[in-house]
Amino acid sequence: MRPFFGDVPASRIRCLLTAFATCLALFAATAAGRVVTVDTEDNSSTVADGKTSLLEALQGQQSDDIIRFAIPGAGPHRIKTPVGGYPLVTKDGVTIDGYSQPGAKPNTRDILSGNDAVLAIYLDSTDDASAGDPAKPDRPSTRLPFPGYGLSENAILAVHGADHVRIKGLGFLARHTEGSRADPSIYCVALVEGAEDCRVQGCRFGLDPDGTSLRGGASAVAGFRHRVENDLGDIVDTFSGGLVFGTDGDGVADVSEPNVAVDMHIALALELPRAKIAGNYFNVLPDGVTFVPVDQIRRHLLAVGRTGGDATVENIEIGRFTDGTVIGTDGDGVGDAAERNIFNTVFHDHLIEFYGDAKDIVVAGNYLGVGVDGVTRAPGATGIAPGLLAFAGAGNVRIGSDGDGRSDALEGNRIVGIPGSRFVDAPPGLRILARRNVVVGCAFAGFPFADGDVNGAYSDLYSDVLADAFSPFPVVTSTEGGFLVGTLPAVLTDFYPLSEVDVYLADPASVTNGPALPGVYLMSFRDNGAVDLDPAADAFKVPLGGLAIPPGSRLVLAVGYSRIADGFGPAGTPVTGPLSAAVAATAVEVAAPVFTAQPVGATRPEGAEVTFGAAAAGSGVIYQWKLDGKPVAGATAATYTIAENGGMLPVICGHGHSI
C-alpha cells in the first residue's frame, strides 16, 4: 500500500518539494532585492515544469528584482514575445540583465574603436502573429492604451510609472508595421506615465545576431508626455524624466554601456527632461564605420504602407519638455571620452530635432555624418538635404565646448558632409553657443546661422549683446609678422562682461564654395587677456607662433559672449556671434623666450608693497606671475607689485598661447 500524506500521494509531495526548491533557487533573495533567474526561452513555461521564463519573471515582479539569465545551450537565445506581450514593468528598481547569460560579453572598446559586445539574449517580436478581435488584435508586443500613446502603439518592454528600472545587455528585434490598431507600431522600450531615471545600456536595437540583417521597428526607446485632466479641470502633465540611454559617465564600466540602434523610424522618440544620450551608434554598425543605408530603412517603411512624416528616418526627436538634455559629452571630467555618439545622416529635415522650448541643452563631442575614424562619411539619403539641428522654441543650447578647462578637447563635435543649409534652425528666442567644433565639407549658409534666416536678423538677435548690432563681425586687419591683428564688436559689458574669441582654420571646401565655416579649432583668447598684446578695448594683437597653420590656409574668428564673467556655463546664457571673413595666414616659427633677468627676493616691513621684476628675450613675450603655484589674475607684465606677506612668487614666460 502506497503511503499518503492526507489525500496527496507521496510522489506528488516529492514533485512539489522539488519544484519549491527550484523556485527558491531561482528567486534567491539578495540585499538589493531578489535574483530571478530565467532559464528557458519558452514563454509558455509554467511553475509545474520547474523552469522560469521571462514572462513568468515579469508576471511575478517585485521592487528591486534583478532578472538574470541562465538558459542552457549555445546562444544567442531568441526569446519570442508571447502574443499579447509581456506585463508592464510597474515595480521600482527592476533590473533586466542580459549580460548575465553565459556567453554574453559587454563592450570593452572605447567609442572610437568600434563595439565588440557579444549579446546572448534577444527579445524577438518579429512574428506578425495575431489573436482576438481582427480590428484590434493581440500581437507579440504590449499595447499601450495610455495618454501620450494609443491603441496603434505597442512595445516589447514597457515601463509604467516605475522608477530606476535598468535594461541592459539585451538585443531587441522588431518589425516595421503600418502603425494602425490592427498592426501597431512597435517600440522596443516604452516609458509611460512618469517612469523616471530609467537606464537602457549596452543593448542592440534592430540588429539581428548575424550582425548584418536588419530587424527594426518604430523606435529603440519612446517616452511620451502623459497628460490628463483632473477632477478640478486642471491639466496634469507627467514626464518620464532622467532617462540614460547609453553611458552614464560615472567613471564605472562606462565602455560597457553604449547602445547600437539601427533600422528605426525614429531611434529615440522622446518627450521628457534631463535625458542623457551618450556613447551610442545611430544607424552605424558595431564596427563604427559601416553606415546602415538610410534609403534602405526608408524602403522598409514605405513597404508597409507608411507615407509622409510616418516614413521618415530619424536619429532623435525630442520635445515638449526637454530641459537639461545632454546629447554626447557632458564635460564634467568623468567618463567624458566614452560619452560621444556616432550619428548617421537621416531622411528628415535635420539630424537631431527638438520641438518645444529647450533650456540648458548640450550637444557636444559627437561625430555627426562621419564614422569613428573621423573620415568615413555617411552616404546620405536620396532626395533630401538635412541640416544639423532644429529647435522650435526658446531656451539655450551649447553646441561644442564651454571652454572651462575640463575635457574641452573632447567637447567639440565633428560635423562632416551635412548637405543642408542650416547649422541650427531655430526661432529668435534661442541662445546658441557654438565653440570648438570641427566642420568639414558641410553646406551651411552661415555660422551659427545666416543673417535674416529663420533664426532672425543679426541686428535683432545681438541687440542686447553688442553696442552696434548692425556690425556684429570680428575683423582681422593683418596676419603679418606672425601676429593676428584686428578689432572686435563693442560689447554691452554691463550685460555681457565676458568675451572670448575662438580662432579656426577655415574649412577649405567652405572657402571655395562660400561662405567660410570654422574647420579645425586652433586657439582662444580674451580681449585684453594674457595673450592679447593690444591694451585697447575691442582690439587685439595675438601671436600666431607655434600654431599648426598649413601653407595656404585661411583663418576665421568667432566671438562668444557670456553674462557672467567667469565662464560660459548656462547661467550666463552665452551666445556665439557670427564669423569673421576668412583671411590668409601662415604660421611663423617663434623661438621660445629666454629669461635674461630673474626676480630677486626682498624683505619689507609688514603691509609695505614690494615690486618684483623679470626680463625675457624673444618675440611677443608674455609673463604670468604666480603666488604659491596659482596664476595671479591680471599679473601678466614684466613687473608685479604685492603687499602680501610670505609665499612663493615664481614667474613664467611664453609667446602667446604657448605660455
C-alpha positions as a printed Julia matrix, in Angstrom:
659×3 Matrix{Float64}:
   0.0    0.0     0.0
   1.37   3.45   -1.0
   1.86   5.89    1.87
  -0.33   9.01    1.72
   0.08  12.49    3.14
  -3.56  13.19    3.78
  -5.1   12.79    0.34
  -1.86  13.65   -1.53
   0.38  10.84   -2.82
   3.99  10.89   -1.61
   5.23  11.03   -5.2
   3.25  14.24   -5.66
   4.71  15.6    -2.41
   8.22  14.91   -3.73
   7.42  16.74   -7.0
   6.02  19.71   -5.15
   9.04  19.85   -2.84
  11.38  19.68   -5.84
   9.52  22.46   -7.62
   9.52  24.53   -4.43
  13.28  24.06   -4.01
  13.81  25.05   -7.63
  11.75  28.19   -7.15
  13.78  29.07   -4.06
  16.95  28.79   -6.12
  15.53  30.82   -8.99
  14.12  33.55   -6.76
  17.1   33.87   -4.42
  16.95  36.88   -2.12
  19.77  39.4    -2.05
  20.4   42.58   -0.11
  19.41  44.64   -3.15
  16.35  42.56   -3.99
  15.52  39.14   -5.32
  17.52  37.5    -8.06
  15.1   35.94  -10.51
  16.83  33.61  -12.97
  15.27  33.0   -16.38
  16.37  29.56  -17.53
  14.19  28.87  -20.56
  13.41  30.56  -23.87
   9.91  29.13  -23.74
   7.39  31.74  -22.56
   4.73  29.01  -22.3
   6.6   27.63  -19.31
   4.61  27.14  -16.1
   5.51  26.71  -12.44
   4.93  22.97  -12.76
   7.86  22.44  -15.13
  10.38  23.8   -12.64
  11.63  26.43  -15.06
  11.22  30.19  -15.18
  10.53  32.15  -18.36
  10.9   35.89  -18.85
   7.11  36.09  -18.97
   6.87  34.44  -15.55
   9.61  36.65  -14.14
   7.71  39.78  -15.19
   4.37  38.41  -14.05
   5.79  37.95  -10.56
   7.95  41.08  -10.45
   8.7   42.81   -7.18
  10.55  46.04   -6.45
  14.32  45.81   -6.93
  14.17  42.44   -8.66
  17.29  41.52  -10.62
  16.23  39.39  -13.56
  19.14  37.32  -14.77
  19.5   34.67  -17.45
  20.95  31.16  -17.38
  19.39  29.48  -20.4
  21.08  26.15  -21.26
  22.69  25.62  -24.64
  24.71  27.65  -27.06
  23.41  31.12  -27.75
  22.41  33.57  -28.84
  18.95  32.8   -27.49
  15.89  34.3   -29.14
  13.04  34.69  -26.71
   9.88  35.07  -28.75
   7.49  37.63  -27.33
   4.14  35.99  -26.48
   1.04  37.13  -28.32
  -0.42  39.84  -26.12
   3.06  40.87  -24.96
   4.76  40.99  -21.59
   3.27  42.54  -18.47
   4.15  46.16  -17.88
   7.16  46.77  -15.65
   5.48  48.55  -12.74
   7.88  47.97   -9.84
  10.66  50.38   -8.97
  14.26  49.32   -9.3
  13.78  46.29  -11.55
  16.93  45.31  -13.49
  16.83  43.05  -16.54
  20.41  41.97  -17.2
  21.12  40.24  -20.5
  24.85  40.21  -19.8
  24.24  37.68  -17.03
  23.64  34.99  -19.66
  26.72  32.75  -20.08
  28.5   33.66  -23.29
  27.47  37.32  -23.25
  30.18  39.96  -23.02
  29.9   43.74  -22.61
  31.8   46.06  -24.91
  35.45  46.63  -23.98
  36.47  49.17  -26.62
  36.43  52.92  -26.49
  33.73  54.65  -28.52
  36.08  55.47  -31.43
  37.32  51.87  -31.81
  34.09  50.03  -32.59
  31.85  47.99  -30.31
  32.83  44.38  -29.52
  29.92  43.47  -27.23
  28.54  39.95  -27.57
  24.85  39.62  -26.78
  23.3   36.28  -25.91
  19.65  37.25  -25.21
  17.4   38.68  -27.93
  13.77  39.64  -27.35
  12.1   38.76  -30.62
   8.9   40.49  -31.77
   9.4   39.89  -35.48
   6.44  37.5   -35.75
   3.25  39.01  -37.18
   1.01  36.54  -35.34
  -2.31  37.83  -34.03
  -5.24  36.71  -31.93
  -8.6   38.1   -30.91
 -10.53  40.99  -32.44
  -9.28  41.45  -36.05
  -9.78  45.21  -35.73
  -7.6   45.36  -32.6
  -5.83  42.02  -32.27
  -3.24  40.99  -29.75
   0.24  40.94  -31.24
   3.65  39.77  -29.98
   4.11  43.08  -28.16
   2.31  45.0   -25.43
  -0.39  47.5   -26.39
  -0.12  50.97  -24.81
  -3.61  52.4   -24.17
  -2.3   55.39  -22.21
  -2.29  59.16  -22.73
   0.64  60.04  -24.95
   0.42  56.68  -26.66
  -2.63  54.92  -28.05
  -4.11  51.73  -29.41
  -1.91  51.95  -32.5
   1.28  51.74  -30.42
   2.87  48.71  -28.8
   6.14  47.94  -27.03
   8.33  44.91  -26.46
   9.1   46.1   -22.93
   7.05  48.91  -21.39
   7.83  50.6   -18.07
   4.73  52.12  -16.49
   5.26  54.54  -13.63
   8.23  52.64  -12.24
  11.45  54.48  -11.41
  15.09  53.4   -11.64
  14.42  50.49  -13.98
  17.54  49.29  -15.76
  17.57  47.33  -19.01
  20.99  46.19  -20.15
  22.68  43.73  -22.44
  19.58  42.8   -24.45
  19.0   42.61  -28.17
  15.64  43.82  -29.47
  14.22  42.51  -32.74
  11.05  44.06  -34.11
   9.42  44.68  -37.48
   8.12  47.65  -39.35
   4.34  47.96  -39.34
   1.71  50.29  -40.72
   1.13  51.75  -37.26
  -2.58  51.05  -37.04
  -4.85  49.45  -34.44
  -4.72  46.26  -36.47
  -0.93  46.31  -36.67
   0.51  48.81  -34.17
   3.91  50.46  -34.23
   6.48  48.56  -32.15
   8.74  50.42  -29.74
  11.49  48.29  -28.29
  11.25  50.08  -24.93
   8.47  52.48  -23.9
   8.46  54.73  -20.84
   4.94  55.53  -19.64
   3.47  57.93  -17.07
   6.42  59.07  -15.02
   8.84  56.18  -15.4
  11.74  58.24  -14.09
  15.51  57.77  -14.03
  15.48  54.63  -16.13
  18.59  53.35  -17.87
  18.91  51.5   -21.17
  22.51  50.41  -21.58
  24.64  48.02  -23.58
  21.73  46.97  -25.8
  21.34  46.5   -29.55
  18.19  47.52  -31.34
  17.11  46.31  -34.76
  20.27  44.32  -35.49
  20.0   40.56  -35.92
  22.51  38.32  -34.14
  24.15  37.7   -37.52
  25.41  41.28  -37.33
  24.04  42.45  -40.68
  20.32  41.63  -41.05
  18.01  44.46  -40.02
  15.05  43.88  -37.7
  13.99  47.38  -36.76
  10.74  48.96  -35.64
   9.27  52.33  -34.7
  11.83  53.34  -32.05
  14.51  51.95  -29.79
  13.05  53.97  -26.92
   9.87  56.04  -26.78
   8.91  58.22  -23.84
   5.91  60.48  -24.4
   4.17  63.01  -22.2
   1.29  61.67  -20.12
  -1.46  64.32  -20.0
  -4.77  64.04  -18.11
  -7.41  66.36  -16.75
  -8.02  66.02  -13.02
 -11.35  66.36  -11.19
 -10.87  70.13  -10.9
 -10.46  70.51  -14.63
  -6.71  71.15  -14.39
  -4.35  69.7   -16.98
  -1.72  67.5   -15.34
   1.38  66.54  -17.32
   3.69  63.74  -16.23
   7.06  63.09  -17.85
   9.48  60.17  -17.63
  12.49  62.35  -16.87
  16.09  61.37  -16.32
  16.45  58.69  -18.98
  20.0   57.47  -19.55
  20.37  55.95  -23.0
  23.89  54.57  -23.21
  26.77  55.57  -21.0
  26.01  57.25  -17.69
  29.52  58.69  -17.48
  30.03  57.88  -13.82
  33.5   56.5   -14.41
  32.44  52.93  -13.6
  32.38  50.47  -16.54
  31.37  53.28  -18.92
  32.67  51.47  -22.01
  30.3   48.56  -21.31
  27.2   50.74  -21.61
  26.88  52.02  -25.23
  23.9   51.02  -27.34
  23.66  50.34  -31.07
  20.33  51.37  -32.65
  19.63  50.7   -36.33
  16.71  50.4   -38.76
  14.29  52.53  -36.74
  11.72  55.06  -37.91
  12.84  57.41  -35.07
  15.6   55.86  -32.99
  14.69  57.94  -29.92
  11.19  59.45  -29.79
  11.09  61.34  -26.51
   9.11  63.94  -24.59
  10.96  64.2   -21.32
  13.56  66.31  -19.47
  17.07  65.52  -18.24
  17.84  62.86  -20.81
  21.44  61.77  -21.13
  22.1   60.25  -24.54
  25.74  59.22  -24.63
  28.07  56.69  -26.19
  25.73  55.28  -28.84
  25.82  54.36  -32.53
  22.8   55.58  -34.51
  22.34  53.64  -37.76
  26.0   52.72  -37.6
  27.05  49.08  -37.33
  29.27  47.96  -34.45
  32.48  48.42  -36.43
  31.8   52.16  -36.22
  32.42  52.91  -39.9
  29.69  50.97  -41.73
  26.54  53.04  -42.1
  23.14  51.42  -42.48
  21.83  52.94  -45.73
  19.1   55.44  -44.89
  17.44  54.69  -48.23
  17.16  51.03  -47.24
  15.43  51.88  -43.95
  13.05  54.19  -45.77
  12.18  51.41  -48.22
  11.27  49.22  -45.24
   8.87  51.91  -44.02
   7.3   52.53  -47.41
   6.84  48.81  -47.96
   4.41  48.55  -45.02
   2.3   51.46  -46.25
   3.8   54.37  -44.32
   3.87  57.76  -46.0
   4.91  61.35  -45.28
   6.08  62.0   -41.72
   5.41  58.36  -40.79
   8.09  57.27  -43.27
  10.97  59.46  -42.12
  14.24  58.01  -40.86
  15.4   59.97  -37.82
  18.03  59.82  -35.09
  16.47  61.78  -32.24
  13.21  63.68  -31.96
  12.65  65.17  -28.52
  10.15  67.76  -27.41
   7.57  69.39  -25.15
   9.74  69.47  -22.01
  13.42  68.86  -22.7
  15.26  70.89  -20.05
  18.73  69.63  -19.19
  19.08  67.23  -22.12
  22.67  66.19  -22.87
  23.48  64.56  -26.2
  27.1   63.44  -26.04
  29.79  64.6   -23.65
  28.67  66.46  -20.53
  32.18  67.75  -19.82
  32.15  67.05  -16.1
  35.6   65.48  -16.26
  34.38  61.94  -15.53
  33.97  59.39  -18.32
  33.74  62.1   -20.98
  35.66  60.19  -23.65
  33.08  57.38  -23.54
  30.1   59.71  -23.96
  30.35  60.68  -27.63
  27.65  59.47  -30.03
  28.17  58.46  -33.66
  25.33  59.59  -35.94
  24.4   58.58  -39.45
  22.53  61.07  -41.57
  18.72  60.92  -41.9
  15.73  61.14  -44.18
  14.38  64.17  -42.36
  14.98  67.91  -42.21
  17.67  67.69  -39.51
  19.9   65.09  -37.86
  18.52  65.99  -34.41
  15.23  67.76  -33.71
  13.89  69.49  -30.61
  10.3   70.69  -30.56
   9.05  72.98  -27.83
  11.23  75.1   -25.55
  14.76  73.87  -24.95
  16.53  75.05  -21.8
  20.12  74.14  -20.87
  20.68  71.78  -23.79
  24.14  70.36  -24.53
  25.18  68.75  -27.82
  28.89  68.03  -27.5
  31.62  65.62  -28.52
  29.55  63.81  -31.15
  30.53  62.56  -34.6
  27.77  63.61  -36.98
  27.72  62.29  -40.53
  31.06  60.53  -40.09
  32.35  57.26  -38.68
  34.56  56.67  -35.68
  37.7   57.16  -37.79
  36.65  60.77  -38.37
  36.98  60.28  -42.11
  34.42  57.76  -43.44
  31.38  59.76  -44.46
  27.76  58.71  -44.21
  26.44  58.16  -47.74
  23.36  60.34  -47.29
  19.78  59.8   -48.39
  18.25  60.27  -51.8
  16.14  63.36  -52.41
  16.77  65.27  -49.19
  19.41  67.61  -47.75
  19.11  67.64  -43.96
  20.59  70.31  -41.74
  22.23  69.64  -38.41
  19.99  70.73  -35.52
  16.47  72.11  -35.23
  14.77  73.83  -32.31
  11.2   75.05  -32.2
  11.14  77.13  -29.02
  13.05  79.47  -26.77
  15.9   78.47  -24.49
  19.64  77.97  -24.72
  21.89  75.36  -26.27
  25.62  74.71  -26.17
  26.98  73.03  -29.29
  30.55  72.01  -28.54
  32.77  73.21  -25.71
  32.2   75.6   -22.82
  35.96  76.2   -22.54
  36.02  75.66  -18.78
  39.24  73.67  -18.82
  37.57  70.29  -18.24
  37.51  67.92  -21.21
  37.46  70.85  -23.65
  39.28  68.82  -26.3
  36.53  66.18  -26.16
  33.56  68.55  -26.29
  33.78  69.85  -29.84
  31.54  68.0   -32.29
  32.99  66.62  -35.52
  30.48  67.53  -38.22
  31.13  66.13  -41.69
  29.35  66.31  -45.01
  25.99  67.64  -43.8
  24.27  68.76  -47.01
  21.6   71.09  -45.58
  21.92  74.85  -45.35
  21.31  75.23  -41.6
  23.77  74.54  -38.83
  20.98  75.45  -36.42
  17.38  76.05  -37.41
  15.75  77.9   -34.53
  13.45  80.8   -33.66
  14.93  84.11  -32.45
  14.33  83.19  -28.8
  17.05  80.5   -28.72
  20.51  81.44  -27.44
  23.22  79.45  -29.25
  26.76  78.93  -28.01
  28.82  77.06  -30.62
  32.5   76.57  -29.81
  35.46  74.44  -30.85
  33.57  72.24  -33.31
  35.21  70.81  -36.43
  33.16  71.38  -39.58
  34.23  69.56  -42.76
  32.57  69.67  -46.17
  29.19  70.95  -44.99
  26.83  73.24  -46.91
  25.72  75.55  -44.09
  24.69  79.01  -45.27
  26.09  80.67  -42.15
  27.51  80.07  -38.69
  25.87  79.69  -36.29
  23.16  80.75  -38.74
  22.78  83.04  -41.72
  21.72  86.64  -41.23
  18.0   87.01  -41.85
  17.31  83.26  -41.96
  14.52  81.75  -39.87
  16.63  82.42  -36.78
  16.26  86.16  -37.4
  18.41  89.16  -38.27
  21.77  89.68  -36.57
  20.74  93.25  -35.77
  17.86  91.94  -33.68
  19.45  88.86  -32.15
  22.58  90.63  -30.88
  20.91  93.9   -29.88
  21.21  93.12  -26.16
  24.81  91.93  -26.54
  26.55  94.47  -28.77
  26.69  98.24  -28.76
  26.15  98.17  -32.52
  24.31  95.03  -33.52
  24.49  96.11  -37.16
  28.26  95.46  -37.01
  28.48  92.07  -35.27
  31.56  90.71  -37.03
  35.13  90.48  -35.73
  37.53  91.94  -38.3
  41.07  90.76  -38.98
  43.22  93.58  -40.34
  46.58  91.81  -40.52
  48.33  88.49  -40.13
  51.78  89.84  -40.96
  54.86  89.18  -38.87
  53.37  86.25  -37.01
  50.58  88.25  -35.33
  46.82  88.15  -35.69
  45.64  91.76  -35.52
  42.14  93.18  -35.68
  39.07  94.52  -33.94
  36.09  93.08  -32.1
  32.5   94.26  -31.93
  31.95  96.6   -28.97
  30.07  94.75  -26.23
  27.44  95.97  -23.8
  29.66  94.96  -20.93
  27.05  95.72  -18.27
  25.08  92.81  -19.68
  27.8   90.64  -21.23
  31.06  91.19  -19.32
  32.89  88.21  -20.83
  34.03  87.92  -24.45
  36.25  85.13  -25.73
  37.48  84.71  -29.29
  37.89  81.31  -30.93
  40.31  81.04  -33.85
  39.86  78.34  -36.5
  41.34  77.17  -39.72
  38.53  77.76  -42.19
  37.19  74.6   -43.8
  38.79  74.64  -47.27
  35.63  73.43  -49.01
  33.65  76.29  -47.49
  36.25  78.84  -48.56
  35.9   77.58  -52.12
  32.11  77.32  -52.17
  31.23  80.0   -49.6
  30.5   81.08  -47.01
  33.56  80.29  -44.92
  32.91  77.96  -41.98
  35.02  77.03  -38.94
  37.12  73.97  -39.67
  39.85  72.97  -37.21
  39.94  74.79  -33.88
  43.31  76.43  -33.13
  43.13  78.59  -30.01
  41.09  81.01  -27.9
  41.9   84.38  -26.35
  40.15  87.07  -24.35
  40.14  90.74  -25.2
  42.89  92.27  -23.05
  43.66  88.84  -21.66
  47.05  87.22  -21.2
  47.78  86.61  -24.89
  46.32  89.87  -26.25
  49.18  92.34  -26.71
  46.92  95.25  -27.68
  45.79  97.06  -24.49
  42.92  98.85  -26.23
  39.39  97.59  -25.72
  37.82  95.76  -28.68
  41.19  95.43  -30.39
  43.63  92.53  -30.41
  47.15  91.54  -31.35
  47.77  87.86  -30.76
  50.92  85.86  -31.59
  50.45  83.01  -34.07
  53.77  81.34  -33.29
  53.56  77.63  -32.6
  50.11  77.14  -34.17
  49.72  74.41  -36.77
  48.75  76.52  -39.79
  49.41  74.71  -43.09
  50.54  76.78  -46.07
  47.67  78.36  -47.99
  45.31  78.23  -45.01
  42.75  80.83  -44.05
  41.6   81.76  -40.59
  38.15  82.67  -39.27
  37.18  84.04  -35.86
  34.03  83.74  -33.77
  33.35  85.56  -30.51
  31.47  84.02  -27.6
  29.7   86.28  -25.09
  28.55  85.48  -21.56
  26.51  87.31  -18.92
  28.82  86.01  -16.2
  32.47  86.97  -16.05
  33.86  83.59  -15.03
  32.77  81.35  -17.87
  30.31  80.07  -20.43
  28.02  77.95  -18.27
  24.26  78.02  -18.84
  23.78  80.62  -16.09
  25.47  83.11  -18.39
  23.02  82.45  -21.26
  26.06  82.57  -23.54
  25.84  83.22  -27.24
  28.18  82.97  -30.22
  28.38  85.8   -32.69
  28.81  85.43  -36.47
  32.12  84.56  -38.09
  34.69  86.96  -39.39
  35.65  86.92  -43.04
  38.32  84.35  -43.88
  41.86  85.73  -44.05
  45.09  84.19  -45.3
  47.66  83.33  -42.64
  50.93  81.47  -42.36
  52.44  80.13  -39.19
  55.66  81.77  -38.07
  58.13  79.74  -36.09
  58.89  81.7   -32.95
  61.67  80.6   -30.65
  60.7   80.17  -27.04
  61.62  83.27  -24.99
  64.56  83.09  -22.62
  64.82  84.83  -19.26
  67.58  87.45  -19.14
  66.76  88.6   -15.61
  65.09  86.66  -12.81
  63.1   88.17   -9.92
  65.06  88.64   -6.7
  63.63  88.05   -3.23
  63.07  91.05   -1.0
  62.16  91.9     2.59
  59.88  94.8     3.54
  58.0   95.91    6.68
  54.63  94.22    7.15
  52.0   95.75    4.89
  54.52  97.58    2.7
  54.45  96.99   -1.04
  57.29  95.32   -2.87
  57.79  95.18   -6.62
  59.43  92.26   -8.36
  60.72  92.31  -11.9
  61.85  89.94  -14.61
  63.01  90.23  -18.21
  62.99  87.86  -21.14
  64.26  87.99  -24.7
  62.1   86.84  -27.58
  59.18  87.77  -29.8
  55.78  88.54  -28.3
  56.84  87.78  -24.74
  54.03  87.41  -22.22
  54.54  86.97  -18.48
  52.41  85.23  -15.87
  53.17  85.71  -12.18
  52.07  83.05   -9.74
  51.56  83.09   -5.97
  52.04  79.76   -4.23
  51.71  77.97   -7.55
  48.48  79.65   -8.67
  48.31  82.23  -11.5
  47.6   85.76  -10.27
  44.77  87.29  -12.28
  45.98  90.24  -14.36
  49.63  89.77  -13.39
  50.95  89.49  -16.94
  53.54  92.29  -17.13
  57.31  92.15  -16.56
  56.84  93.56  -13.05
  54.46  92.69  -10.25
  53.75  94.61   -7.04
  52.5   92.82   -3.95
  51.7   93.81   -0.37
  51.01  90.3     0.97
  53.34  88.57    3.42
  55.3   85.46    2.52
  54.59  82.95   -0.2
  56.44  81.72   -3.26
  56.25  84.08   -6.27
  57.59  82.46   -9.44
  57.06  83.87  -12.93
  56.81  82.07  -16.27
  57.0   83.49  -19.77
  55.94  82.42  -23.21
  54.76  83.73  -26.54
  51.02  83.99  -26.84
  49.02  80.8   -26.47
  52.11  78.68  -25.68
  52.75  80.29  -22.28
